Amino acid sequence: MIVKMSKYAFMVYHREYDAFLTTLRELGVVHVKETNSILDNAELQALLAERKQVDTAIRYCKSLNSQTKGVALAPARELTKAEGLKLVGKLEEMQEKQVQLQAAKASLEKDIAYMDIWGEFSYANIRWLKKAGFDVTFFSCPTSKYEPKWGEEYNAFLVNNFQSVTYFVTVTKTGTPIDIDAERPKMPDRGLAKLHLAMEQLLDNIKALNNQLKEYAAGQYNTLLELEKNIQNEFNLSNTLVQTDREAGDKLMILEGFVPTEDAPAMEESLGKDGYYFQPLEIEEGDKVPIKLRNNKFSKLYEPITKMFSLPNYAEFDPTPLFAPFFMLFFGLCFGDGGYGLLVILVCTFLKRKVNPDFKPYLTLFQYLGLAALIVGSCTGSFFGISLVDVPAFSKVKDYFVSSDNLMTFSIVIGLVQIIFGKTVAAFKMKAQKGIKHSIAPFAWVFVITSLALAFGLPMLNLQLPEIVKTVFIGIAIAGLVVAYLYNSPGKNIFLNFGTGLWNTYNMASGLLGDTLSYIRLFAIGLTGAILGGVFNQLAVDMTEGMNIVLRAVCMLLILLIGHSINIGLCTISSLVHPLRLIFVEYYKNAEFEGGGKEYTPFKKA
């Protein structure tokens, strides 16, 4: 449900404006109407950049703290914004140093790996030979191209053969030309022993820096949270000032905002006591009224899904409670296995005791989705990829399991039901937005589709109707078509309405068929998951045949764990993606959902 909003204008003398904003922020119910763009304000953009910088630091510290078991976080300290940003800058310097150390480590590892091929030798000896008039030159070439004559001509010494590459050196008098078809590699500037010594020192530096970062994360995390709140409060205050209009030579400050209607009386009473002037206004067409959703415990779990697409605009219905049951059912049909559903329920129940309270609603949502999968899987007789129909213990009840053919039919039927439901929502939305006369044609189409579906669809499901009932349904459909053809655009010419009706019939017929068939994927995805689970079960049996009983049990358990884990992951992804597509494309299209609402964010302290 979309919470009803009231629009207000506030007019305050400029000398009292700071005190007024303090009172308004303490009330914490007014969503300030944005009349000026924040993109053109340098101060607000700077505050947004600072908030992003601090938020990045907070997320980094949170990640570090989560890696340390039993970490004790220091209490928040009161800092000025300049001091806080300096603290963030210190973290960024340490992170930059960490990047440099990691790059140096990668370079040393490369040098050590290369020098392992050449082995340990002394660069001092090479320099001594240089002074004595001899050059030591390093070469590498494919083993197939190495020429033994180079040993006689250039005093070549074979050092190593590694991965079909030959490494060798030549010792020649200074100035002797060397004509060898081989690469002269760039050698590290230190020997193997010194490289290992440098690596040990570098690892010590990395360890020390990591300890510093962990100490920083534990010591400054709460301080950074407080800094972020202060910057957010500064942004909110500055933004409110930007949205304020100034009249009468900047003496009169005018601000507009929206308040939940249920909170308006308390706000009026509080502002009235302090003598501030306010005026209720009518919400006009085109006003970007903020959206605040209020749903029951079940529907509230699905609000993040609504926000993934878009919040509804103020003139629409909240789609969340309307699609929530469909989404749950679609997930169950796609997941399609009762064992997997039970496992999801158990895992989420266990994790709810361990995770942060902010994540508990998501786990509760997956408990409901797992329950849907458990119910659907139990009805279809699929449990961890095992077809219960083929299990002798269930032979007496196997006729009660839903077959694949029936499941495909059910997917199509539930798809048609959701389409009709969406069109009904669209008709009610038209009634609320434009009046009852504009909703007559949409309601007529709902009656046409429903009547024809019952008249011709039920016999296809082996549900024979009395001839009189079928005739009544067809009569309702004809009457609905007459209304849809002659009254689809109230106030316009009847011939124009008839032409529009013909065009709507074509769009309705072609769109309805395609939309309904798209729901077959629910059946196909669920069937694929069940088949894949059965394949892993069969692999576990066939691949371990012939082993002794203990080894076979261990190997079968490993195959089943790996296989079913992969299948559960794939099923989860597909069972989320396709129902989301059906909701955001098929249902939203038929319900004519527009979206574009802005979330209600009251002016208050963070």
N, C-alpha and C positions, 0 to 999 in steps of 0.2 A: 504494500500500500504506500502511496505517495502522501507524505504528511502535508496537510494544508498550510499554506504560507500567507502571511499578511505583509503588505508593503507599507513602509513608513518613510516620512521625511522628517528630519531633525534640523531645527534652526537654532543656532547658539551664537551668542555674542563672542567675539574673537578672544577676549580676555578670559573667558570661562571655558574655552574649547578644550584645553588640556585636561582640566578637571572633568569635563564631560566625557572625554575619551576614556579616562581612567574608570569612571563609573560604568561606561558602556562595556569596557573590557571585563570588568568584574561581573557584570550581568551575564556575559558570555552567550548571548542568544541571537545577536544581530549579525546577519550576513551582509556585509557592505556591498552595495551595488557598484559594479565597476563601470564607470562612465568614461574613464581615461585608460589608455593602454599602458601597461607597465613596460612594454618593449621600448618605449621612447624615453624612459626615465633612467638616467645613468646611475642614480643613487640606488634605485631598486635592483637594477641589473648587477651592480657591485655587490649588494647584499646577497643576491641569489648565488653569485659566484663564490662568495665566502661560505655560504651555507653548504654548497656542494663540496667545497674543499674540506670542511669540517666533517661532513657526512661520510666522505671517503675515508677519512682518518678513523672515524668511529667504527665503520664496517671492518677496517683492517684490524683494529684492536679487538673487536668482538671475535673475529676469526682466530686471532692468536690466543685469546683467553679460553676459547672453547677447546683448544688443543692441549691446555694445561689442566690436569686433573686437580680439583680442590683449590683452584686459584682464589686468593683473597683480594678483592677489589678495594682499593683505597677510596675513602669518601671524597665527594666532590669538593673542590676548592673554589672560592670566589675569586675570579680573575676579571680584569677588564678585557674588552674585546681585543685590544692590541696585544695584551699578554697572552690571551688564548690563541690568537693567530700565530704568535711567535712560537708557542708550544707546538702547534700544528706544523710550522716550518721546521722545527727540530726533528719531528718524525719524518718529514719528507727528506731531510738531509740524510738521516739514517737509512731510509729506504733506498735512496740514490747510492749511498755507499755500499749497501747490500748488493745492489745490481752490479756495481763495479767489481766487487769481490767475487761474485758468481761468474762474471765474465773472465776475470783473471784465473779463476779455478778451471773453467772450461779450457782456457788457453794452455794452462800448465798440464792438464790431463792429456791434451793433444800432443804436447811436446814430450811428455813422459812415455806415452804410447809409442811415439815414433822413435825415441831414443832406446826403448826396450829392444827394438829391432837391431840397432847398431851395437848395443851392449855398452858396458862401462869403459871409458877411455879418458885420458888426460888431455885437456886442451893445452896444458903447459908443455907437454911433450911435443905437440904439434907446433907450438911457437918456437921451441928449442930447435926442431928440425928446420924451421923457416930461417932461423938465424944461421944454421949450418949450411944453407944453400939448397934445401930440398922443400918442394911443395907437396902437401898432402891434400888430395882432391877426392871428394866424395861423389859417388855415382850410384844411380839405380836405373835398371832397365828390365823389360820383360825377360824372364829366364830363357825363353826360346831365342832371344837375340844376343845373349851373352857370348862373346868370342873368347875362347881360351888363349888366343894369341896375344890378347891385351896384357896377359901376365908377363910375357917375354918383352913386348915392345914398350910397355909403360910401367912395368913392375906392379901390376894390379894384384890386389889381395882380396879374395872372396871373404865377405863378412857374414852374410846371411842370405837364405832363400825363404821368402815369406809370401804366401798367396800368389805364387807364380811370378814373383818379382825378385830379381837378384840385386843385392846391395853389395857394393865393393868400393875399395879405395885404391888410388894410385899414388905411388911415391916417386916423383921425378925431380930432376935438377931444375932449379928455378929458371924459368924462361923457356922450358921445353914445351913446344906445341903438342897438344893432346888431341888427336883426331879420333874420337870415340862417339859412336851413335848411341848415346845414353843421356839421361837427364841428370843435371847437377842440382840436387835438392838444396833448399835453404835449411841449413842446420840450426838447431837451437843454440843460443849463446852460452849455455852451461852444460856441464856433464850430467849424467844420470843421478849421481849422488847429490849434487847441488840442487837439481830439480826436485828430488824427493824432500830435501831439507826445506826448500821454498814452499812445497806443498804442505808440509807439516805446519809451518808458520802461518800459511794462509788459512788452513783449517782452524787453527787456534783463533785467528782474527775473526773468522766467520762465526765460530761458536760464541766468542765474546760479544760480537755484535748482536747475535740472535738472543743472547741473554739480556742485553740492554733493551732490545725491542720488547721482550716479554715483560721486563720490569716496567717499561714505559706503558705498555698496554694495561697492565694491572693497576698501575699507579695513577694513570691519567684518564682511564675510560669514563668514569663518572664525571670528571671535570669537563671532558669533551662533550658529554651529553648535556651538561648544564650550559656550556658555551653555545651549543646548537640551539637550545631553547631560547637563550638570550638573543641570538641573531634572528631567530624566527619571530620573536616578539618585536624586535626592532623593525623587521620587514613588515609585519602586520600593521604596526603603528604608522610607518612611513607610507605604506600603501593606502591606508585610510586617509592620510593627509593629501595624498595625490588624488584620491577620488572625491575630495571635498571641493565644492564650488564656493567661490567667494563673491559676495555681493555687497552693495552699499559701501564701495571704497574699501573692500577687504575687512569691513567691520562685522559682517554677518556671515557665518559659516553654515553652509547647507550640505547635508549628507542624506543620502537615501540608502535604505537597506530593507532586508526581508527578515521576518521573524516567524517561527512556527506559531500558528494561530493560538495554539494551546498555551504558549508562553507569553503571548502578547499582554494579557491583563496584568501579570506580575511585573512585566517591564514597564508598562504605563504607570503603575502605582509607584514603582521605585523612582522613575524619572520625574513624575509629578511631585513627589515629596521634595526633590531637589530644585524644583522650579524650572526645569528645562522644557522647552516647547517642542512638541512633536505633533505630526498630523498624519492620520491614516490616509492612504491613497488607494485608488483602484488599480488593480493589476491590469495593465494594458496589453493588447496583442503585440508581440514582439519583445516583451520583457523577458530577459533571461532569468527566470525564477529558479533559485537553487533547489536541488532535489535532495530530500531526506527520506530514506526508505524505512518503513517499519513493518516487520513481518513476524509471524510466529516462529518458534524455535526451529521448526523443520525448514520453512522457506528461507529463513535468514541464512542458513548454511549455503544457499545457492546464490546469494547476493554477489560474491566475487565473480561468478560466471556472468551475471548481468553486466558488471563493470568491465569485464573483458571486452565486451562489444561496445556498449555505451549505456549510460544512464538514460532512462526515458526523459522526454521533455515534460514540462508541467501539465500540458494538455492531454497527455497519454495516460494509460494505465501502467501500473508497475507489472512488468512481464514476469517477475521472479516467481510468485506463487502459481502463475499460470503454466509455466513450463517445467517447474521442479519435478512433479510426478512423472512427466514424460521423460525427462532426462534420466531419472532413476531407473525407469523401466527400460529405456534404450540401452543404458549401461549394462543392465542385467542380461539383455538379449545378446549384446555383443560379447560380453565376457563368457556367458554360456556354460559355465562349469560350476557345479555346486561346491566341489572341494576347494577350488580356487577362491570362491566367495567366502567360504568358512575361514580359510586361511587369512584373507584380508581382514575379516572381522576380528580374529584373534590377535593378529599383529598390531592392528590399530588400537585395540583395547589395551595391549601391553604398553605401547608407546605413549599412550595418553598419560601414563603415570610418570613418564620420564621427561617429556618435552616441555618447552616453554608454554605457558598458558595461551600465548598468542596463536600457537599452532594447533591447539586442541580442537577448534571448530573444523579445521580441515580434516583431522583424523575422524571426527564424528561424521563428517560428510562421507568419507570413504567407508565408514561402518555401515551407513545406509546403502551405499552403492554395493558393498559386499553382500548385504542382506538381499538385495535385488538379484545379484548373481546366484546366491544360494537358492533362492526360490525358483528362479528360471532353470538352473541346473538340476534341481530336484525334480522339476516337472518334466524335463527332457531326458532325465536318466543319465546325466554325464557327471562323473565324480572323479576328479584327478585323471581325466582322460579315459576312465573306465566306463564302458557302456553298460549300465545296470540292467538293461534289457537282456543282455547275454549272460548275466550272472544267475546261476540256478536258484540261489536263495530268493531272488525276486521274480521267479517264474509266475507266481500266483497274481502278481500285481503288474506284470509287464504291459498288459493292455491299457493300463491307466497312464502310462508315460506318453508324452507328446511326441509324435513322430516328426521327422524332418519336413515332410509335406505339410503337416498341420502347422508347424512352426513358421514355414514360409508364408502360408496363408495368413497366419496371425500377424506377421510382420506387415503385410500389405494392409490388413484390416486396421491395425493400430495406426498405420501411417495415414490412412484415409480418415480415421477418427481425429487425428491431430490436425489435419488440413481443414476439416469441417470446423473443428474447435477454433482454429486460427481465424477462419473467415467469420465465425460468430463474434469473436473478440473484435475484429475489424468493424463489424456492423455496430456493435455497442460503442466502439470508439467514435465512429462517425456520428452516432446519436448524441454522444456527450459533447462533441466538438462543434457540430453544425446544426443539430436539431433532429427531431424525429423524422421529418419528411425526407431528409437526405439519407437516412438510414433504411428507408423502406426497400429500395432496390437491393442493397447488400443483404438484408434479411431474406428477401425473396430468393436470392441465389442460394442461401443456406438451405432454405426449404426445398429448392429444386434438387440440389446435390444430395441432400439427405433422403428425400423421397425416392429418387431414382436408385440410390445405393441400396435402400431397403427393398425396393420392388424387384430389382434385377440381381442384386448382390447376394441376398439371403438364399434364393434358390440355388445359386452356384455353391453355397456352403451346405447344401442338402437340407435347408430349412424351408420347407414348402409353405407358402402362404395361401390362405383361402383366396379365391378369385376376387371376392368383394374387397378384401383388404388391399390386394395388389391394385385393383381399380382405383381405390381411394388414394393410394400413394401416387399413382400416375396422374390422377385428377389434381392433386396438390401440386405436383410438378408443373403441370400445364398452367395452372393458375399463377404459380410463382413466375413462370416464364412470361406470361402476359404482363404482370406487374414490372418485372425486370426490363422488359422491352419498352414499355410505354411510360415508365416513371423513373428512369435512371438518372435524369437530370431535371429536377423540379424547376418549373418556370420556362423551360425551353420548348421549342416546336416539337410536336408529336412525331413528325417524320424524322427529325434529327435524333430524337430519343430512340426511334426504331432502328436507325442506322447504327447508333452507338451500341444498342442492345445486340445487334448481329456481330459487331466487332468484339464485344465482351464475351459472346458465346464462343467465338473461335478461340480467344485467349484462354477462356475458362476450360474448354475441352482439351486443348493441347497442353496447357500448363498442368491441369489436374492429372492427366495420364502420366506425364513425366515426373511430377512430384510424388505421386503414389508409388511408382516403380522404384524410385530412389530408396524407398524404405526396405526393399529386398536386401540391401546391403546389411541391414541389421541381422538378418538370418544368415547371410553368407559369412560375415565376420565371426559370428558365434560358432558356426559349423566348422570354420577353419581352425579356431582355437581348440575345439574338442577333438578334431582329427589329429592335430599336431600333438596334443597330449597323448593320444593313443599311440602315435608313432614312437614317441619316447618310451612309452611302456613296452612296446614290442621290441625296440632296440635293446632295452635293459635285459629282456629275456633272451633274445637271439645272440647277443654279443657275449654273454656270460655262460652260454651252454657248454658243458663239458668241464667246467671248473669245479673244484671241490666246494662243499656247501658254504664254508666260512668265507673263502675268497669270493665266491659268487655273490653272497649276500652283501659284502662290502662293495664290490664293483657295481652291482645293481643299484645300491643305495646312492653311490656317487653319480651314476648316469641319470637316475631319476631326479636327484637334487639339482644337478646342472640343467638337465633338459626342462624340467618343470619351472625352474627359476627363469630360464630364458622365455618360456612360453607365457608365464605370468606377466613378465615385463612387456612382451609384445601385445598380449591381450589388454593390459592396462592402457597402453598408449592408444591402440586402435579403439578401445571402448570409451576413451575420452574424446578422441579426435572426431570420430564419425557422429556421435550424438551431438557434439558441439556444432558440427556442420549442419545437421538436421535442424537444430534449434535456430542457429544464426541465419541460415539461408531459407530453409523451407518454412519453418514456423513463423519467423519474423516477417518473411515476405507475405504470407497469407494473412497474418495479423496486421499487416501494414504498419509495422513498428518503425518509427522514425529515429528515435534516440536524440542524442545531442544535448542532453541535460548536463548541467554543471553541479557538482556535488556541494551540498550545504556545508560551509566552513565558517562557523561563527567567529566574530572578532573577540578573542579572549587570549589569556596567557597560555603559552605552550606548556 
